[in-house]
Amino acid sequence: MSATETSSVKGTLVMYLVALIIIGGAVAGFLMGGIGMMTLWFVGLTFFMLALMVVMSIA
């Protein structure tokens, strides 16, 4: 993995996809259960990101 790879079109698309999943999940959570569900989505996402970082640092 080099620094140039992440700034490519593929890397940009992946970042947009991740942003879309985050925003889409927040909107869906808000539509399903109001502000509480949206907060729950962000809390769950935060723990998921932390777990992902731990797994990536171990691997």
URUR-V837075 format. One record per pair of residues at least 6 apart in sequence whose C-alpha atoms are under 7 Angstrom apart, sorted by the first residue. I is the first residue (numbers start at 0). J is the second residue. D is the distance in whole Angstrom. If there is no record, write none. Layout:
I	J	D
I	J	D
This chain:
24	40	7
25	37	5
25	40	6
28	36	5
28	37	5
28	40	7
29	36	6
29	37	5
